[in-house]
Amino acid sequence: MPSGRCGSILVAALAVLAVAAPAAAQNRYSFVDAARSPLNFWKATVKPQIACPDIRSLAAGGVSLLAVEIVAAAEGVPEHCRVTGSIAPEIHFEVNLPAAWNRRFYMSGNGGFAGEVPDSPPRAAVRAAALRQGFVTATTNTGHDATKEPLATFALDPQKITDYAFRAVHLTAVTAKGIATRYYDRPVAYSYWDGCSTGGRQAMISAQRFPGDFDGIIAGAPVLNFVDTTVAGLWNARAVADGPLTLDTLKLVAGVVYAKCGPDGVIDDPRRCPFDPTRDLPKCSGGGGAGCVTESQARALTTIYGGVIRNGHPYFPGQPLGAEIAGASPVGEARPSSGWDRWLIGRDGGKSLQLAFAESFMRYMAFGKSDPSYDVKSFDFEKDPDRMGDIRKLLNATDPDLSAFRNRGGKLLMYFGWADAALTPFMAIDYYEKALATNGPETRDFFRLFMVPGMFHCRGGVGTDRFDAMTALINWVEGGTAPDSIPAARLEGDQVKRTRPLCPYPRVARYKGSGSIDDGANFACAEP
């Protein structure tokens, strides 16, 4: 580990990366359609039966309550009792209990390697949205503090790996629901999970390992195969190192790709786009330029799109076409940026996020205990994936058997941006098809996947990334209305520029033949 002033600077830089990168890991538009729900689920309320300070008496076993306070109503958020606590050894959690409760529990997920504090963005905004509707809310840091243990550095402690993998979410859900039950003297009627990225992986872990924790689960852009996602991160980083790509390169690629396959500004299924970097891009005759690609750049693109190859066979899928374009930033930057910016090509000569996450994972989770000085440049794509069996069992959420979750009436709504450059969307389609094969044709009665054309990681991009999956899920869980489509919009500032329906996979939104292509009323979900 680094020491002295240089080491402190490095740790500080990693901490900024660890906290800033997960900020995008939530779609943030839950409850925006709540007023249009036929259930009016936010109106029936229950009052507390004990005083907020008396919650301190509920601590027991490995649960310690660190602070209990009344938070006054402000900015539309109702008065609520805020409880912060810990579950041994180091899991920190927060529970918020509104003065008028709708008997529903809402828990939101983490991003990246987690470790967020309750008020980190966008957590405060997500919490406020749920409280406005009368939900009890909860979050957890999964057992470590990212400002002190950035990225995967916490994982040298085996307990913290387990807490991050699945234990913290499960125990926080159980603890928070127990506190709510005692506070209101009523049991939770319905429990909901809402997460994207790592929060999506946590969603799937809950459905697979703890099917009784939540009645309804939103799994946004889930890192289903966590381990091989990091393998792909190293694969892509080596490709870029061999054929450096620039924002000018991506602008060129996007222009050609969208001219071929996205004439209305989005690509609804990149698999149908017949683009070949070595064939369709102008080649540089000299040392490179803005209007052409070198042979090494064309190879890098082909390698990234093609995915990881082992022993001459496809091993893990690559990036789909479409994320090269500049679109709304998923991290809230004012200027549009390419979906590959930060994730696949680093800024100002720095590491890409894919490489930073993969490097930290390999060093501290996969191989750190046996080789603390592990250098990712030595990673062997033929041999090393087979050395990570134990960590796969802890982190991956790839079990397609959802029968226990189905049998207790659970509903699962997964979404994924087709232009996600952080994670490959093909991972979600592969899982969904395996779940269909495992759980049978009735799988669609409890599990639906929505692919979002043009959306970057969790949000942003050039597609309709503003949609309320949570209200659709509640209508499904409590009203029995399965979502045959979800209305979505793309905004520029406060102006709605386009609306489209999102469709349950494999259906896609098809133009009816007349009217504006920016009006979702002129589209209908249809078979591809």
N, C-alpha and C positions, 0 to 999 in steps of 0.2 A: 504494500500500500504506500502511496506517496506520503512524504513527511515534510515538515517545515512550511515556509510561506507558499512555495509552489504547490505543495499538496493541498493547502487550504484553499488556494485559488481554484484548483481542479475540482475539489469537492463542492465548492460554492457554485461553479459552473454546471456541474452535474445536477445539483439540486434545482437550479433554475430550469434546466431541461426536463427534469423529472416532474416538476410541478406544472410547467407551462404546457407541455405536450398533451397531458390528459385533459386539458381544459376544453378541448373540442369533443371529448368523449361523452356527449349527450346530445340528442337531437334538440332538446329544449322547448319543443312545441306541444308537450302534453297539456291537455285540458283546454286548448284554445277553442275546441268545438263543444265544450261541456254544456254551454247554454242551449245547444241544439239537440242534446241527447234526449230521447223520448223517456228516459228513466228519471230525469231530474235528480240524479243521484246525490247531489250536493245539498239537498234541502232538509231531509230528515235528520234531526240532531238529538244528541244525548248530552246532558250536563255532567261535569265532574261530581263525584260523590265524596271525595276527600280533598283537602286543601293541597295546593301544589307543594308546599314545603314538607308535607307529610310523606311525600314519595320517598324521602330519604330512608324511611323505615323499611322500605321494600328490599334493600340490599341484602343479599344472602349468598352463601357459598363463595364462588370465585368472582361474583359481581360486586363491584364497588361503585357507588354513586358519588361522583366528584363534585358536582354542582347542580343545584335545582333553583330555578328562578322563573318568575313571571315576566314575560315579555309583553309590553303594552302594544295595543293595536297601532299600526302605522302603515301608510301607503297601501291600504287595502288588505293588508295581512292582519287577520284577527288576533286578539289577545290569545296567548298560548303559554303553556308551561314548558320550559326547555330543560331537559335533563341531559347531562353529560356524565358518562361513566366509563368504566373499564371492566373487561373480562380477562381474568388471568390467562397468560402472563401479561400481555401488552396490547390487547385489542381495545381500542378506544371507540366509543360509539356516541351518537346523539339521538335523542328522541324528542319530538315536539308534539305536544298534546293541546289541541285547540279548545277554547272555552265552549264551543258548540261542535260536537263530533258527529260525523255521519256514519260512524261504526265501520269505517274502512281504514285499512292500513296500507301505507305506500312507502316502499323502500327503493331508493335509487342507488345506482351502481358507481363503480370507480372507473378510472382510466389508467392506461399504461401499467406501471408497476404499483399503482395505488399509493397509499400513504398520505392522502389529502386530509387537510383539516376541514371541519364542517363549513366554514365560511369561505372556502376557496371557490373561485368561479369555475363552473357555473352553479356550484352546489347551492349557494344562497338563493339564486333565482329559481332553481328547481324546487327547493323546499318551500319558498314563498307561494309558488303556483299551486302546490298541493294543499297548503294550509288555507289558501283562499277558498278552496272547495270543501273544506271541513275534514280533511284527512289527517290522521296521525301519521307523522313521517319519521323515518329513521335512516341513518347512514353509519358507516364504519370506515375506519382507516385501514382495515384488514390486518392490524397488528404491528404497524411500524409507522414512523414519521419520515416522509420523503425529504424533508428539509435536512434531516440528520443522516438518513440512510438513503441516498438517491438511487434511482433506477433499481437494479437488483442487488445492491450491496448488502441489503438486510438478510439475504438468503444464506449467508454463512451460518446462520442460526437455523437449524432444521425445524424448530418449532414455528418460526416465522414463515417458513415456506408453506407449512401445512395451514397456518392461519390465513395466508394470502390465497392459497389454492381453493379452500372451501370452508374452513372451520369458522372464520370470522363472520361471514355473511349468515351462515346458519344460526350460530349462537346469538348474533345480534337480533335476528328476526324473532327468535324464540323469546329472548329477553325483552325486547321492545313490546311485543304483543302481550307478554305477561304484565308489564307495567301499565299498559293501556287498560287491560282488563280490571286491574285493581283500582285504577284511578277513576274509571267511570262505572265500576261495578256491572259491567256488561262485557261479554266476550266480543272479540273482533268478528264481524259478520263476513267480510271479504278481505283478502290480502292480495296486494299487487306488487310486482317487481317491475322496475323500469331502468334499463341500462343499455349502454352502447359501448362497443369495443371490448375492453376488459369487463365492463358491465354486462355486455352481451354474453361473454364467456361465463360470468357468474350466474346469469340467467339460466344458461343451459346446464350448468352444474347443479343448480337448484332443482330443475326439472328431472334430472337424471339421478342425483344422489339423495335429494330431500324433497320428494314429490308432495309432501304434505305442508311445505312451508308457504306456498303461494297458490291462490286460486287462478290468478291470471298473471302471465309473464310476457313482457316485451323483451325480446333479444335483438338489439340493434347491432349490426355488423359484428357478430360475435367472433372472438378469436377461438374458434372451435378446436383447431389443431394448433395449440400454442407453440409446441416444440418445433414443428416443421415450418411454421411461420417464421421463426427465427433463422432456421436453416435457409429459407428463401431470402431472408434479409442479407445473409452473407453472400449468397449466390448473386443477388442483384448488385451488391456493392463491388464484388470482383468484376462483374461485367462492366460497370461504370468506370472502375479503375483502369480497365484495359481499353475502353473506348469512351473517354470523358464526354459527358453530355452537358449541354448548356441550356439556358432558357430559350435562346435563339433556336437551338436544335428542336426543342419541344414545340415551339411556335410553328416551325416548319412542318413537323409531324402532324400536329393538330390540324393545320390547314388542309393537308392532303387527306387525312382520315375523315374529317367532317365533310369535306367536299364529296367523298365517295359514299359515306354511310350515315351522315347526319345533316341532311339538307335543311331541316327545320331547327337545327341547333342542338339536338340531343340524339343520342344513339340508344334505341330501346333494347337492343340485344347485340352486344359487340361480337358474339360468336358468328353472326351472319355477315360480318364485314370482311371482304376479301382483300385485306391489306397485307402487303409484304414489304418490309423495310428495304430489303436488298433490291426489290424490283421497282417499287413505286416512288422512291425518293431520289431526287437528283443527286448525282455523285460529284464530289469535289475532285477536280483534276490536280489540285495542288495540296496545300496544307490545311484546307478547311475554310469555312466561311458561313455566313448567316443563311445563305440560300441553298446550301447543299450539305451532304453528310459524307464523312470519310468512310472508308471500308470498315475501320474499327468501330465507328459509331453505329453503322448499320448492323454489325455483328452484336454489339452491346444491346441494341433494341431487340433484335431477334432472340437473343438469350433471355432477356427479361420477359418478353411475351411468351416464350416457349416454356418457361418454368424449369424447375430443377430436374436434371437428368441423372440417374444412377444406373450404372452397369448397362448403359445404352438404352434405358427405358424411362419413360416419364415417371417421376416420383412425386412431385408436388406442383400444382398448377401455377402458371405465371400470371402476370398482370393483364387484365383485359384492355382493349383499346378504348380510348375516350377520355382518360384522366390527364392526358398531356395538355389539354386546353386550359386557358386561363379562365377562372371563374371565381365566384364569391369565396373568400377565404373561410375555411371552417374554424379558424381560431380568431375570427373577428377583426382581421386587418382590414383597413379601409380600401386598399387597392386590390384588384383581382390578382390572383396568382395561379400558376399552373398547379394541377393536382399532384404533380411529381415534385414540386418545389418543397424542400425540407425532407420529404419522405424518401425519395429516391436519389435526389441530388442535393448535396448539402449547400448551404449558403456561405458565400465568401470563403470558399475553400474548406469549410468545416465538414464534419461527418454528417451523413444523412441520418435521419431518425431511425430508419430501418437498421442501419449499421450500428448505431449507438445502442438500440435496444437489444439487438442480437449479440453484440459484443459483451454487454453486461450480463445477459442471460448465460452465455457460454462460460463466462469467467466465474460467476458466483452461484449459478444454479446447476448447470449441467456438469461442469468439470472442476469447479473451484475447490471442492473438498479434497479431490485427489491430486489436483495440480493448480495451486493458487496462482502460479505465474503463467497460466495458460494464455497463449497467443493465438487469436482467432485466425491469423494468417496460416496457421498450421492445420486448420480444419480440413478434414478429409471427407469429401462428399460421398465417397464410396463406403467408408468404414464407420465414420463417427455417428451417423444417425442411429446406428444399432447400439451405440453405447449409452443411449439416453432412455432406457426402458423405465427406470424407476421414476424419473421426473415426469415422463409421459403419463404414468398412472395417476400422479397427483394433479397435474395441471390441465391435461387435455379434457375436452368436453365432447368427445366424439361417439359416445355410446348411443346408437340409434334406437335402443329399446326404451320407449316412453310409455310403456303399458301401465306402470304404476301411477304415473301422473294422469294419464287418460282415465284410468279406472276410478279415480277419486273426483273426476269432473273438471280437471284443470284445462285451461285454454292457453295456447302458446302462439304468439304473433311475432314472427321474425321479419326484420327488414334489412336490406343491404343496398348501398349505393353501387350502381353499375360502374361508376367512375371513381371508386375508392382506390387510392394508391397506397394506403397504409396496409391494407389487408386485401387478399384476393377474394373477390366475390364468388369465384368458382367454388371456394371452400363451402359456402352456404348451400349452393345448389347440390353439391355432392352429398352433403349431410341430409338435405331434405329428401333426395331421391332414395338414400339408404333408409331413412325413417319410413318412407312410404312402403318400401319393400319389407321392412321389419314389422310394422304395425298394421299393414293392410290398407285396403282402399278407403276405409273409414278414417284414415289419418287426417284427412282434410276437415273432419268434423271437430277436431281439437287443435290442429296445428296448420297454420298457413304462413307461407313465405311471400313477402312483397319485395320485388326488385325495383329500385328507384333509378330510372334513367337519368344520367347526367349528374348524380349526386356524388360528392366527394366523401370523405370519411365521416360518417354520422350526420353531416350537414354540409352546406356549401356546395360549390360547383356551378354548373350551368342548368341543372334540372330543377324540378319542383321539390325543394327540400323542406318546405314548411308543411307538416302534416301532423295530425293528432292521433297517433296510434293508441294512446291510452284510453281515450273516450270510446274508440271503436272496440277496444278490448273489454271495457266495462260493459258495454252494450251486449257483447258476446257472452261474457260470464254470467251476468245477472239477468239479461233479457232474452238470451238464447238466439240472438241475431248474429249469425256469422258474417264477417265483413267480406262482401263480394267486391267491394272497392273502397278505397279511402281517398277522400278529396285532398289534393295537394296543390300548393302554390309556390311560385318563385317571386320573391320580392326584391326590389331595388330601393333601398331606403325604406320608406313607408308605402311605396307604390307597388301594387300587385301587377306584375308584368305578364304572368302566365298562370293558368290553372290547368291541371290534368288529373284524371283519376289514376291512382295506383291500383294495380290488379294483382290478385293472388296468382303466384307462379303455377303453371307456365303461361297463363293468360297475359296479354299485353294490351295497352290502350291503343285503339285503332280509330283513325279519323273517319267520321261518318260521310264525308264527301262535300260538305258545304259549311260555310261559316268560318270564323276566325280560328286559326290553329292555336291561338293563345287562350281560347275559351274551352275549359274542360267539358262544357255541356255538349260540345261537338265531337266528343270522343266516347267510345264505349269499350269495355273490356271484351276481348275476343280471343279465341284460340290463335296461337302463332301461325 
